[in-house]
Amino acid sequence: MLRTSVKIVAVLVMLTLCAGSAWAAQAAKVDVTGKWTLTVQSDAGTSMPTTTFKQDGEKLTGHYSSMLVGEAELTGSVKGQAIEFTVLGEVQGTQIQLKFEGTLDGKDSMKGKLVVAGLGEGTFTAKRN
């Protein structure tokens, strides 16, 4: 009888742990799909580009629009609360790469660092529209 009770308790503990893990994974799931407005601070000054993200699992694609770069596509990833995306654009005939790396703050905001390959760095914040 005691062995059966111990087995039942062990099974219940395992089920509780599995359910807790599944709940935690669901709670951590993030979807950034939609339109966002960024505030970018860099040596070039402050700008407010917009992005439209489409998330498929961890894969991120979308569109970037700013006064400086104009219109460009973006690619990247979302892993947990970490987000990174790269924009390949052109400024006055010169190809540039903007690499954004940041952290999501809840579901409607993010912040992080911007590296413009060969040109400098900056910071960004973003809010979902």
N, CA, C and O atoms as a Tinker XYZ file with bonds, in Angstrom:
   516  protein
     1  N      0.825000   -1.204000    0.000000    73     2
     2  CA     0.000000    0.000000    0.000000    64     1     3
     3  C      0.861000    1.256000    0.000000    63     2     4     5
     4  O      0.573000    2.217000   -0.713000    81     3
     5  N      1.927000    1.239000    0.811000    73     3     6
     6  CA     2.816000    2.388000    0.897000    64     5     7
     7  C      3.519000    2.618000   -0.436000    63     6     8     9
     8  O      3.680000    3.759000   -0.868000    81     7
     9  N      3.940000    1.526000   -1.092000    73     7    10
    10  CA     4.597000    1.654000   -2.402000    64     9    11
    11  C      3.663000    2.270000   -3.424000    63    10    12    13
    12  O      4.097000    3.102000   -4.221000    81    11
    13  N      2.418000    1.895000   -3.427000    73    11    14
    14  CA     1.442000    2.444000   -4.367000    64    13    15
    15  C      1.233000    3.925000   -4.107000    63    14    16    17
    16  O      1.136000    4.707000   -5.053000    81    15
    17  N      1.161000    4.322000   -2.856000    73    15    18
    18  CA     0.995000    5.738000   -2.508000    64    17    19
    19  C      2.194000    6.552000   -2.956000    63    18    20    21
    20  O      2.035000    7.661000   -3.466000    81    19
    21  N      3.399000    6.013000   -2.770000    73    19    22
    22  CA     4.610000    6.706000   -3.187000    64    21    23
    23  C      4.615000    6.869000   -4.698000    63    22    24    25
    24  O      4.975000    7.932000   -5.203000    81    23
    25  N      4.218000    5.825000   -5.430000    73    23    26
    26  CA     4.168000    5.895000   -6.898000    64    25    27
    27  C      3.163000    6.949000   -7.353000    63    26    28    29
    28  O      3.439000    7.707000   -8.282000    81    27
    29  N      2.018000    7.000000   -6.715000    73    27    30
    30  CA     0.992000    7.979000   -7.079000    64    29    31
    31  C      1.506000    9.393000   -6.831000    63    30    32    33
    32  O      1.322000   10.276000   -7.668000    81    31
    33  N      2.148000    9.612000   -5.687000    73    31    34
    34  CA     2.696000   10.935000   -5.367000    64    33    35
    35  C      3.771000   11.306000   -6.391000    63    34    36    37
    36  O      3.817000   12.448000   -6.849000    81    35
    37  N      4.635000   10.353000   -6.754000    73    35    38
    38  CA     5.689000   10.618000   -7.735000    64    37    39
    39  C      5.092000   11.007000   -9.081000    63    38    40    41
    40  O      5.576000   11.939000   -9.722000    81    39
    41  N      4.055000   10.312000   -9.515000    73    39    42
    42  CA     3.385000   10.634000  -10.790000    64    41    43
    43  C      2.755000   12.025000  -10.712000    63    42    44    45
    44  O      2.863000   12.799000  -11.664000    81    43
    45  N      2.110000   12.352000   -9.612000    73    43    46
    46  CA     1.495000   13.675000   -9.460000    64    45    47
    47  C      2.546000   14.783000   -9.474000    63    46    48    49
    48  O      2.318000   15.839000  -10.065000    81    47
    49  N      3.683000   14.560000   -8.837000    73    47    50
    50  CA     4.758000   15.550000   -8.845000    64    49    51
    51  C      5.259000   15.753000  -10.271000    63    50    52    53
    52  O      5.457000   16.890000  -10.700000    81    51
    53  N      5.464000   14.666000  -11.009000    73    51    54
    54  CA     5.931000   14.767000  -12.399000    64    53    55
    55  C      4.920000   15.527000  -13.266000    63    54    56    57
    56  O      5.310000   16.376000  -14.068000    81    55
    57  N      3.658000   15.236000  -13.114000    73    55    58
    58  CA     2.624000   15.929000  -13.890000    64    57    59
    59  C      2.604000   17.419000  -13.557000    63    58    60    61
    60  O      2.455000   18.256000  -14.447000    81    59
    61  N      2.752000   17.740000  -12.290000    73    59    62
    62  CA     2.776000   19.139000  -11.865000    64    61    63
    63  C      3.978000   19.861000  -12.457000    63    62    64    65
    64  O      3.846000   20.990000  -12.930000    81    63
    65  N      5.154000   19.226000  -12.439000    73    63    66
    66  CA     6.347000   19.833000  -13.019000    64    65    67
    67  C      6.200000   20.041000  -14.518000    63    66    68    69
    68  O      6.578000   21.090000  -15.039000    81    67
    69  N      5.658000   19.057000  -15.210000    73    67    70
    70  CA     5.455000   19.182000  -16.665000    64    69    71
    71  C      4.471000   20.306000  -16.982000    63    70    72    73
    72  O      4.699000   21.090000  -17.903000    81    71
    73  N      3.397000   20.383000  -16.236000    73    71    74
    74  CA     2.410000   21.437000  -16.471000    64    73    75
    75  C      3.016000   22.803000  -16.189000    63    74    76    77
    76  O      2.753000   23.758000  -16.920000    81    75
    77  N      3.825000   22.908000  -15.139000    73    75    78
    78  CA     4.491000   24.170000  -14.816000    64    77    79
    79  C      5.452000   24.591000  -15.902000    63    78    80    81
    80  O      5.522000   25.773000  -16.240000    81    79
    81  N      6.196000   23.647000  -16.457000    73    79    82
    82  CA     7.129000   23.949000  -17.556000    64    81    83
    83  C      6.381000   24.417000  -18.792000    63    82    84    85
    84  O      6.797000   25.374000  -19.444000    81    83
    85  N      5.296000   23.760000  -19.115000    73    83    86
    86  CA     4.506000   24.155000  -20.281000    64    85    87
    87  C      3.924000   25.553000  -20.082000    63    86    88    89
    88  O      3.906000   26.353000  -21.018000    81    87
    89  N      3.455000   25.851000  -18.889000    73    87    90
    90  CA     2.910000   27.177000  -18.600000    64    89    91
    91  C      3.992000   28.233000  -18.720000    63    90    92    93
    92  O      3.755000   29.292000  -19.300000    81    91
    93  N      5.185000   27.964000  -18.179000    73    91    94
    94  CA     6.291000   28.926000  -18.242000    64    93    95
    95  C      6.697000   29.177000  -19.689000    63    94    96    97
    96  O      6.964000   30.318000  -20.067000    81    95
    97  N      6.746000   28.124000  -20.501000    73    95    98
    98  CA     7.103000   28.287000  -21.920000    64    97    99
    99  C      6.060000   29.129000  -22.636000    63    98   100   101
   100  O      6.412000   29.972000  -23.461000    81    99
   101  N      4.795000   28.919000  -22.340000    73    99   102
   102  CA     3.719000   29.702000  -22.963000    64   101   103
   103  C      3.796000   31.157000  -22.524000    63   102   104   105
   104  O      3.599000   32.061000  -23.336000    81   103
   105  N      4.086000   31.392000  -21.226000    73   103   106
   106  CA     4.164000   32.757000  -20.710000    64   105   107
   107  C      5.346000   33.500000  -21.322000    63   106   108   109
   108  O      5.272000   34.714000  -21.514000    81   107
   109  N      6.433000   32.798000  -21.630000    73   107   110
   110  CA     7.623000   33.431000  -22.185000    64   109   111
   111  C      7.509000   33.671000  -23.691000    63   110   112   113
   112  O      8.337000   34.383000  -24.261000    81   111
   113  N      6.520000   33.102000  -24.333000    73   111   114
   114  CA     6.356000   33.238000  -25.773000    64   113   115
   115  C      6.048000   34.696000  -26.119000    63   114   116   117
   116  O      5.157000   35.318000  -25.541000    81   115
   117  N      6.806000   35.218000  -27.074000    73   115   118
   118  CA     6.687000   36.614000  -27.466000    64   117   119
   119  C      6.378000   36.675000  -28.948000    63   118   120   121
   120  O      6.903000   35.876000  -29.724000    81   119
   121  N      5.537000   37.606000  -29.350000    73   119   122
   122  CA     5.265000   37.829000  -30.770000    64   121   123
   123  C      5.331000   39.327000  -31.035000    63   122   124   125
   124  O      4.502000   40.089000  -30.538000    81   123
   125  N      6.321000   39.744000  -31.822000    73   123   126
   126  CA     6.510000   41.165000  -32.109000    64   125   127
   127  C      5.845000   41.592000  -33.410000    63   126   128   129
   128  O      6.016000   42.731000  -33.845000    81   127
   129  N      5.091000   40.695000  -34.038000    73   127   130
   130  CA     4.426000   41.001000  -35.296000    64   129   131
   131  C      3.620000   42.291000  -35.171000    63   130   132   133
   132  O      2.857000   42.466000  -34.221000    81   131
   133  N      3.795000   43.189000  -36.137000    73   131   134
   134  CA     3.056000   44.441000  -36.149000    64   133   135
   135  C      3.953000   45.625000  -36.449000    63   134   136   137
   136  O      5.133000   45.472000  -36.763000    81   135
   137  N      3.369000   46.807000  -36.346000    73   135   138
   138  CA     4.081000   48.051000  -36.649000    64   137   139
   139  C      4.652000   48.653000  -35.363000    63   138   140   141
   140  O      3.967000   48.726000  -34.343000    81   139
   141  N      5.921000   49.084000  -35.425000    73   139   142
   142  CA     6.629000   49.662000  -34.291000    64   141   143
   143  C      7.262000   50.984000  -34.710000    63   142   144   145
   144  O      7.663000   51.151000  -35.862000    81   143
   145  N      7.350000   51.916000  -33.773000    73   143   146
   146  CA     8.082000   53.170000  -33.984000    64   145   147
   147  C      9.311000   53.136000  -33.092000    63   146   148   149
   148  O      9.214000   52.917000  -31.885000    81   147
   149  N     10.474000   53.356000  -33.706000    73   147   150
   150  CA    11.739000   53.369000  -32.985000    64   149   151
   151  C     12.172000   54.803000  -32.727000    63   150   152   153
   152  O     11.842000   55.703000  -33.500000    81   151
   153  N     12.894000   55.014000  -31.667000    73   151   154
   154  CA    13.600000   56.265000  -31.421000    64   153   155
   155  C     15.066000   55.892000  -31.351000    63   154   156   157
   156  O     15.496000   55.197000  -30.431000    81   155
   157  N     15.838000   56.360000  -32.334000    73   155   158
   158  CA    17.246000   56.002000  -32.456000    64   157   159
   159  C     18.108000   57.210000  -32.101000    63   158   160   161
   160  O     17.922000   58.301000  -32.640000    81   159
   161  N     19.050000   57.000000  -31.192000    73   159   162
   162  CA    20.018000   58.027000  -30.802000    64   161   163
   163  C     21.388000   57.573000  -31.307000    63   162   164   165
   164  O     21.841000   56.480000  -30.967000    81   163
   165  N     22.055000   58.413000  -32.122000    73   163   166
   166  CA    23.387000   58.074000  -32.619000    64   165   167
   167  C     24.176000   59.362000  -32.840000    63   166   168   169
   168  O     23.687000   60.461000  -32.576000    81   167
   169  N     25.405000   59.205000  -33.328000    73   167   170
   170  CA    26.227000   60.376000  -33.641000    64   169   171
   171  C     25.567000   61.249000  -34.706000    63   170   172   173
   172  O     25.822000   62.451000  -34.775000    81   171
   173  N     24.724000   60.647000  -35.528000    73   171   174
   174  CA    24.021000   61.394000  -36.575000    64   173   175
   175  C     22.824000   62.172000  -36.027000    63   174   176   177
   176  O     22.201000   62.946000  -36.754000    81   175
   177  N     22.500000   61.968000  -34.747000    73   175   178
   178  CA    21.367000   62.656000  -34.137000    64   177   179
   179  C     20.270000   61.682000  -33.743000    63   178   180   181
   180  O     20.519000   60.492000  -33.548000    81   179
   181  N     19.058000   62.200000  -33.630000    73   179   182
   182  CA    17.900000   61.393000  -33.253000    64   181   183
   183  C     17.012000   61.203000  -34.468000    63   182   184   185
   184  O     16.751000   62.146000  -35.215000    81   183
   185  N     16.548000   59.967000  -34.662000    73   183   186
   186  CA    15.605000   59.693000  -35.752000    64   185   187
   187  C     14.501000   58.789000  -35.231000    63   186   188   189
   188  O     14.643000   58.141000  -34.194000    81   187
   189  N     13.402000   58.757000  -35.969000    73   187   190
   190  CA    12.260000   57.952000  -35.557000    64   189   191
   191  C     11.771000   57.082000  -36.720000    63   190   192   193
   192  O     10.704000   57.333000  -37.280000    81   191
   193  N     12.553000   56.062000  -37.080000    73   191   194
   194  CA    12.119000   55.163000  -38.144000    64   193   195
   195  C     10.950000   54.293000  -37.677000    63   194   196   197
   196  O     10.689000   54.170000  -36.481000    81   195
   197  N     10.259000   53.698000  -38.640000    73   195   198
   198  CA     9.205000   52.741000  -38.320000    64   197   199
   199  C      9.602000   51.383000  -38.889000    63   198   200   201
   200  O     10.298000   51.293000  -39.900000    81   199
   201  N      9.146000   50.340000  -38.222000    73   199   202
   202  CA     9.354000   48.990000  -38.708000    64   201   203
   203  C      8.030000   48.253000  -38.676000    63   202   204   205
   204  O      7.158000   48.522000  -37.850000    81   203
   205  N      7.910000   47.329000  -39.587000    73   203   206
   206  CA     6.792000   46.394000  -39.564000    64   205   207
   207  C      7.414000   45.008000  -39.488000    63   206   208   209
   208  O      8.084000   44.567000  -40.422000    81   207
   209  N      7.187000   44.320000  -38.366000    73   207   210
   210  CA     7.763000   42.999000  -38.146000    64   209   211
   211  C      6.748000   41.911000  -38.476000    63   210   212   213
   212  O      5.544000   42.076000  -38.279000    81   211
   213  N      7.269000   40.794000  -38.985000    73   211   214
   214  CA     6.486000   39.572000  -39.132000    64   213   215
   215  C      7.306000   38.468000  -38.502000    63   214   216   217
   216  O      8.406000   38.160000  -38.962000    81   215
   217  N      6.769000   37.868000  -37.441000    73   215   218
   218  CA     7.481000   36.826000  -36.714000    64   217   219
   219  C      6.879000   35.467000  -37.024000    63   218   220   221
   220  O      5.660000   35.297000  -37.004000    81   219
   221  N      7.746000   34.496000  -37.313000    73   219   222
   222  CA     7.352000   33.105000  -37.550000    64   221   223
   223  C      8.269000   32.242000  -36.695000    63   222   224   225
   224  O      9.388000   31.929000  -37.101000    81   223
   225  N      7.796000   31.856000  -35.504000    73   223   226
   226  CA     8.655000   31.164000  -34.546000    64   225   227
   227  C      9.720000   32.141000  -34.066000    63   226   228   229
   228  O      9.397000   33.217000  -33.561000    81   227
   229  N     10.986000   31.770000  -34.221000    73   227   230
   230  CA    12.084000   32.668000  -33.855000    64   229   231
   231  C     12.505000   33.556000  -35.019000    63   230   232   233
   232  O     13.235000   34.528000  -34.823000    81   231
   233  N     12.054000   33.235000  -36.222000    73   231   234
   234  CA    12.458000   33.977000  -37.424000    64   233   235
   235  C     11.703000   35.302000  -37.522000    63   234   236   237
   236  O     10.498000   35.371000  -37.279000    81   235
   237  N     12.441000   36.349000  -37.883000    73   235   238
   238  CA    11.873000   37.685000  -37.988000    64   237   239
   239  C     12.180000   38.259000  -39.371000    63   238   240   241
   240  O     13.327000   38.238000  -39.816000    81   239
   241  N     11.162000   38.766000  -40.039000    73   239   242
   242  CA    11.318000   39.479000  -41.301000    64   241   243
   243  C     10.491000   40.747000  -41.192000    63   242   244   245
   244  O      9.708000   40.908000  -40.255000    81   243
   245  N     10.666000   41.651000  -42.158000    73   243   246
   246  CA     9.852000   42.846000  -42.123000    64   245   247
   247  C     10.375000   43.958000  -42.994000    63   246   248   249
   248  O     11.161000   43.747000  -43.918000    81   247
   249  N      9.914000   45.149000  -42.671000    73   247   250
   250  CA    10.196000   46.339000  -43.477000    64   249   251
   251  C     10.623000   47.470000  -42.545000    63   250   252   253
   252  O     10.080000   47.636000  -41.453000    81   251
   253  N     11.610000   48.246000  -43.002000    73   251   254
   254  CA    12.166000   49.362000  -42.237000    64   253   255
   255  C     11.998000   50.620000  -43.074000    63   254   256   257
   256  O     12.243000   50.598000  -44.280000    81   255
   257  N     11.586000   51.707000  -42.455000    73   255   258
   258  CA    11.380000   52.962000  -43.174000    64   257   259
   259  C     11.903000   54.124000  -42.333000    63   258   260   261
   260  O     11.483000   54.323000  -41.193000    81   259
   261  N     12.853000   54.910000  -42.935000    73   259   262
   262  CA    13.386000   56.068000  -42.225000    64   261   263
   263  C     13.727000   57.166000  -43.219000    63   262   264   265
   264  O     13.830000   56.925000  -44.422000    81   263
   265  N     13.902000   58.379000  -42.698000    73   263   266
   266  CA    14.281000   59.521000  -43.539000    64   265   267
   267  C     15.680000   59.309000  -44.116000    63   266   268   269
   268  O     15.921000   59.652000  -45.274000    81   267
   269  N     16.600000   58.756000  -43.341000    73   267   270
   270  CA    17.981000   58.599000  -43.769000    64   269   271
   271  C     18.173000   57.429000  -44.737000    63   270   272   273
   272  O     18.783000   57.590000  -45.794000    81   271
   273  N     17.658000   56.267000  -44.377000    73   271   274
   274  CA    17.865000   55.049000  -45.168000    64   273   275
   275  C     16.783000   54.862000  -46.223000    63   274   276   277
   276  O     17.016000   54.201000  -47.235000    81   275
   277  N     15.622000   55.426000  -46.005000    73   275   278
   278  CA    14.511000   55.199000  -46.919000    64   277   279
   279  C     13.823000   53.889000  -46.594000    63   278   280   281
   280  O     13.638000   53.551000  -45.425000    81   279
   281  N     13.447000   53.157000  -47.619000    73   279   282
   282  CA    12.724000   51.887000  -47.453000    64   281   283
   283  C     13.705000   50.721000  -47.609000    63   282   284   285
   284  O     14.512000   50.706000  -48.539000    81   283
   285  N     13.634000   49.746000  -46.700000    73   283   286
   286  CA    14.519000   48.585000  -46.778000    64   285   287
   287  C     13.873000   47.397000  -46.067000    63   286   288   289
   288  O     13.045000   47.570000  -45.172000    81   287
   289  N     14.257000   46.209000  -46.473000    73   287   290
   290  CA    13.789000   44.991000  -45.812000    64   289   291
   291  C     14.686000   44.696000  -44.611000    63   290   292   293
   292  O     15.827000   45.154000  -44.547000    81   291
   293  N     14.158000   43.928000  -43.665000    73   291   294
   294  CA    14.938000   43.538000  -42.497000    64   293   295
   295  C     14.775000   42.047000  -42.247000    63   294   296   297
   296  O     13.766000   41.447000  -42.617000    81   295
   297  N     15.783000   41.463000  -41.616000    73   295   298
   298  CA    15.740000   40.061000  -41.202000    64   297   299
   299  C     16.346000   39.974000  -39.817000    63   298   300   301
   300  O     17.171000   40.804000  -39.437000    81   299
   301  N     15.932000   38.960000  -39.058000    73   299   302
   302  CA    16.474000   38.803000  -37.721000    64   301   303
   303  C     15.854000   37.643000  -36.985000    63   302   304   305
   304  O     15.362000   36.691000  -37.591000    81   303
   305  N     15.885000   37.733000  -35.649000    73   303   306
   306  CA    15.336000   36.664000  -34.831000    64   305   307
   307  C     14.876000   37.197000  -33.476000    63   306   308   309
   308  O     15.307000   38.250000  -33.007000    81   307
   309  N     13.985000   36.422000  -32.877000    73   307   310
   310  CA    13.511000   36.676000  -31.519000    64   309   311
   311  C     13.698000   35.376000  -30.758000    63   310   312   313
   312  O     13.154000   34.337000  -31.132000    81   311
   313  N     14.480000   35.448000  -29.677000    73   311   314
   314  CA    14.731000   34.268000  -28.845000    64   313   315
   315  C     14.471000   34.657000  -27.400000    63   314   316   317
   316  O     15.268000   35.362000  -26.782000    81   315
   317  N     13.355000   34.194000  -26.872000    73   315   318
   318  CA    12.965000   34.609000  -25.523000    64   317   319
   319  C     12.679000   36.102000  -25.544000    63   318   320   321
   320  O     11.857000   36.568000  -26.334000    81   319
   321  N     13.347000   36.849000  -24.688000    73   319   322
   322  CA    13.167000   38.304000  -24.632000    64   321   323
   323  C     14.200000   39.047000  -25.484000    63   322   324   325
   324  O     14.167000   40.275000  -25.567000    81   323
   325  N     15.111000   38.309000  -26.116000    73   323   326
   326  CA    16.156000   38.937000  -26.937000    64   325   327
   327  C     15.684000   39.076000  -28.383000    63   326   328   329
   328  O     15.092000   38.156000  -28.947000    81   327
   329  N     15.955000   40.239000  -28.972000    73   327   330
   330  CA    15.607000   40.486000  -30.364000    64   329   331
   331  C     16.832000   41.042000  -31.073000    63   330   332   333
   332  O     17.587000   41.834000  -30.509000    81   331
   333  N     17.016000   40.621000  -32.304000    73   331   334
   334  CA    18.062000   41.196000  -33.139000    64   333   335
   335  C     17.552000   41.218000  -34.570000    63   334   336   337
   336  O     16.895000   40.286000  -35.034000    81   335
   337  N     17.874000   42.315000  -35.261000    73   335   338
   338  CA    17.516000   42.395000  -36.675000    64   337   339
   339  C     18.496000   43.290000  -37.411000    63   338   340   341
   340  O     19.091000   44.203000  -36.839000    81   339
   341  N     18.646000   43.000000  -38.702000    73   339   342
   342  CA    19.600000   43.708000  -39.549000    64   341   343
   343  C     18.866000   44.329000  -40.717000    63   342   344   345
   344  O     18.000000   43.705000  -41.330000    81   343
   345  N     19.223000   45.569000  -41.017000    73   343   346
   346  CA    18.661000   46.300000  -42.146000    64   345   347
   347  C     19.815000   46.611000  -43.098000    63   346   348   349
   348  O     20.825000   47.183000  -42.689000    81   347
   349  N     19.665000   46.236000  -44.354000    73   347   350
   350  CA    20.639000   46.605000  -45.379000    64   349   351
   351  C     20.020000   47.728000  -46.192000    63   350   352   353
   352  O     18.995000   47.543000  -46.849000    81   351
   353  N     20.646000   48.885000  -46.142000    73   351   354
   354  CA    20.098000   50.049000  -46.834000    64   353   355
   355  C     21.157000   50.764000  -47.636000    63   354   356   357
   356  O     22.300000   50.321000  -47.749000    81   355
   357  N     20.737000   51.884000  -48.189000    73   355   358
   358  CA    21.630000   52.683000  -49.002000    64   357   359
   359  C     21.466000   54.150000  -48.629000    63   358   360   361
   360  O     20.348000   54.654000  -48.520000    81   359
   361  N     22.597000   54.830000  -48.433000    73   359   362
   362  CA    22.581000   56.252000  -48.134000    64   361   363
   363  C     23.510000   56.935000  -49.132000    63   362   364   365
   364  O     24.713000   56.673000  -49.150000    81   363
   365  N     22.958000   57.792000  -49.943000    73   363   366
   366  CA    23.702000   58.529000  -50.969000    64   365   367
   367  C     24.574000   57.608000  -51.807000    63   366   368   369
   368  O     25.745000   57.894000  -52.059000    81   367
   369  N     23.982000   56.493000  -52.235000    73   367   370
   370  CA    24.683000   55.555000  -53.098000    64   369   371
   371  C     25.624000   54.592000  -52.392000    63   370   372   373
   372  O     26.249000   53.757000  -53.046000    81   371
   373  N     25.740000   54.687000  -51.070000    73   371   374
   374  CA    26.625000   53.809000  -50.309000    64   373   375
   375  C     25.795000   52.798000  -49.527000    63   374   376   377
   376  O     24.873000   53.170000  -48.801000    81   375
   377  N     26.127000   51.519000  -49.681000    73   375   378
   378  CA    25.440000   50.449000  -48.953000    64   377   379
   379  C     25.826000   50.516000  -47.481000    63   378   380   381
   380  O     27.009000   50.622000  -47.158000    81   379
   381  N     24.844000   50.456000  -46.586000    73   379   382
   382  CA    25.124000   50.423000  -45.148000    64   381   383
   383  C     24.348000   49.284000  -44.503000    63   382   384   385
   384  O     23.315000   48.844000  -45.007000    81   383
   385  N     24.872000   48.821000  -43.378000    73   383   386
   386  CA    24.213000   47.771000  -42.602000    64   385   387
   387  C     23.936000   48.285000  -41.204000    63   386   388   389
   388  O     24.848000   48.724000  -40.504000    81   387
   389  N     22.674000   48.230000  -40.799000    73   387   390
   390  CA    22.255000   48.612000  -39.452000    64   389   391
   391  C     21.927000   47.330000  -38.696000    63   390   392   393
   392  O     21.075000   46.554000  -39.130000    81   391
   393  N     22.597000   47.102000  -37.569000    73   391   394
   394  CA    22.342000   45.907000  -36.764000    64   393   395
   395  C     21.785000   46.338000  -35.415000    63   394   396   397
   396  O     22.459000   47.003000  -34.628000    81   395
   397  N     20.548000   45.947000  -35.167000    73   395   398
   398  CA    19.862000   46.251000  -33.912000    64   397   399
   399  C     19.894000   45.010000  -33.026000    63   398   400   401
   400  O     19.557000   43.917000  -33.480000    81   399
   401  N     20.296000   45.169000  -31.765000    73   399   402
   402  CA    20.266000   44.085000  -30.788000    64   401   403
   403  C     19.653000   44.635000  -29.512000    63   402   404   405
   404  O     20.113000   45.639000  -28.968000    81   403
   405  N     18.606000   43.965000  -29.040000    73   403   406
   406  CA    17.932000   44.504000  -27.871000    64   405   407
   407  C     17.192000   43.480000  -27.062000    63   406   408   409
   408  O     17.305000   42.272000  -27.267000    81   407
   409  N     16.424000   44.013000  -26.128000    73   407   410
   410  CA    15.633000   43.215000  -25.205000    64   409   411
   411  C     14.206000   43.736000  -25.201000    63   410   412   413
   412  O     13.971000   44.944000  -25.177000    81   411
   413  N     13.271000   42.821000  -25.224000    73   411   414
   414  CA    11.858000   43.195000  -25.147000    64   413   415
   415  C     11.499000   43.494000  -23.699000    63   414   416   417
   416  O     11.863000   42.748000  -22.790000    81   415
   417  N     10.780000   44.594000  -23.496000    73   415   418
   418  CA    10.264000   44.976000  -22.178000    64   417   419
   419  C      8.765000   44.768000  -22.228000    63   418   420   421
   420  O      8.025000   45.668000  -22.625000    81   419
   421  N      8.313000   43.601000  -21.834000    73   419   422
   422  CA     6.897000   43.292000  -21.977000    64   421   423
   423  C      6.587000   42.963000  -23.419000    63   422   424   425
   424  O      7.463000   42.505000  -24.153000    81   423
   425  N      5.352000   43.189000  -23.835000    73   423   426
   426  CA     4.983000   42.835000  -25.214000    64   425   427
   427  C      4.933000   44.024000  -26.158000    63   426   428   429
   428  O      4.804000   43.835000  -27.367000    81   427
   429  N      5.030000   45.248000  -25.642000    73   427   430
   430  CA     4.854000   46.416000  -26.499000    64   429   431
   431  C      6.009000   47.410000  -26.492000    63   430   432   433
   432  O      5.858000   48.528000  -26.985000    81   431
   433  N      7.153000   47.028000  -25.945000    73   431   434
   434  CA     8.305000   47.932000  -25.975000    64   433   435
   435  C      9.606000   47.128000  -25.967000    63   434   436   437
   436  O      9.649000   45.975000  -25.538000    81   435
   437  N     10.653000   47.772000  -26.454000    73   435   438
   438  CA    11.978000   47.165000  -26.472000    64   437   439
   439  C     13.023000   48.262000  -26.429000    63   438   440   441
   440  O     12.725000   49.431000  -26.674000    81   439
   441  N     14.252000   47.874000  -26.114000    73   439   442
   442  CA    15.360000   48.821000  -26.109000    64   441   443
   443  C     16.638000   48.056000  -26.386000    63   442   444   445
   444  O     16.718000   46.846000  -26.171000    81   443
   445  N     17.655000   48.793000  -26.874000    73   443   446
   446  CA    18.900000   48.103000  -27.146000    64   445   447
   447  C     19.921000   48.979000  -27.817000    63   446   448   449
   448  O     19.901000   50.205000  -27.700000    81   447
   449  N     20.825000   48.315000  -28.533000    73   447   450
   450  CA    21.984000   48.939000  -29.149000    64   449   451
   451  C     21.895000   48.820000  -30.670000    63   450   452   453
   452  O     21.393000   47.831000  -31.204000    81   451
   453  N     22.387000   49.837000  -31.345000    73   451   454
   454  CA    22.472000   49.860000  -32.802000    64   453   455
   455  C     23.939000   49.969000  -33.187000    63   454   456   457
   456  O     24.672000   50.796000  -32.646000    81   455
   457  N     24.364000   49.124000  -34.131000    73   455   458
   458  CA    25.706000   49.227000  -34.690000    64   457   459
   459  C     25.546000   49.448000  -36.193000    63   458   460   461
   460  O     24.924000   48.645000  -36.889000    81   459
   461  N     26.120000   50.552000  -36.681000    73   459   462
   462  CA    26.129000   50.842000  -38.114000    64   461   463
   463  C     27.526000   50.452000  -38.590000    63   462   464   465
   464  O     28.505000   51.137000  -38.296000    81   463
   465  N     27.607000   49.338000  -39.334000    73   463   466
   466  CA    28.893000   48.750000  -39.728000    64   465   467
   467  C     29.849000   49.802000  -40.289000    63   466   468   469
   468  O     29.559000   50.456000  -41.291000    81   467
   469  N     30.983000   49.947000  -39.626000    73   467   470
   470  CA    32.020000   50.858000  -40.075000    64   469   471
   471  C     31.768000   52.326000  -39.823000    63   470   472   473
   472  O     32.625000   53.157000  -40.125000    81   471
   473  N     30.605000   52.669000  -39.273000    73   471   474
   474  CA    30.268000   54.087000  -39.104000    64   473   475
   475  C     30.009000   54.521000  -37.672000    63   474   476   477
   476  O     30.127000   55.709000  -37.372000    81   475
   477  N     29.666000   53.621000  -36.792000    73   475   478
   478  CA    29.415000   54.032000  -35.416000    64   477   479
   479  C     28.332000   53.221000  -34.735000    63   478   480   481
   480  O     27.843000   52.221000  -35.261000    81   479
   481  N     27.975000   53.683000  -33.547000    73   479   482
   482  CA    26.990000   52.999000  -32.720000    64   481   483
   483  C     25.965000   53.971000  -32.182000    63   482   484   485
   484  O     26.129000   55.188000  -32.258000    81   483
   485  N     24.913000   53.409000  -31.640000    73   483   486
   486  CA    23.876000   54.210000  -31.019000    64   485   487
   487  C     23.001000   53.333000  -30.157000    63   486   488   489
   488  O     23.313000   52.166000  -29.920000    81   487
   489  N     21.906000   53.895000  -29.690000    73   487   490
   490  CA    20.941000   53.155000  -28.896000    64   489   491
   491  C     19.560000   53.350000  -29.510000    63   490   492   493
   492  O     19.333000   54.273000  -30.292000    81   491
   493  N     18.647000   52.462000  -29.138000    73   491   494
   494  CA    17.279000   52.613000  -29.617000    64   493   495
   495  C     16.286000   52.167000  -28.563000    63   494   496   497
   496  O     16.591000   51.329000  -27.715000    81   495
   497  N     15.109000   52.731000  -28.626000    73   495   498
   498  CA    13.940000   52.258000  -27.909000    64   497   499
   499  C     12.852000   52.099000  -28.963000    63   498   500   501
   500  O     12.924000   52.715000  -30.027000    81   499
   501  N     11.852000   51.284000  -28.678000    73   499   502
   502  CA    10.765000   51.086000  -29.633000    64   501   503
   503  C      9.466000   50.818000  -28.892000    63   502   504   505
   504  O      9.443000   50.210000  -27.822000    81   503
   505  N      8.395000   51.288000  -29.494000    73   503   506
   506  CA     7.044000   51.064000  -28.965000    64   505   507
   507  C      6.179000   50.515000  -30.086000    63   506   508   509
   508  O      6.252000   50.965000  -31.229000    81   507
   509  N      5.358000   49.533000  -29.735000    73   507   510
   510  CA     4.393000   48.992000  -30.704000    64   509   511
   511  C      3.291000   50.012000  -30.936000    63   510   512   513
   512  O      2.785000   50.599000  -29.979000    81   511
   513  N      2.912000   50.234000  -32.183000    73   511   514
   514  CA     1.834000   51.183000  -32.519000    64   513   515
   515  C      0.484000   50.562000  -32.281000    63   514   516
   516  O     -0.541000   51.206000  -32.507000    81   515
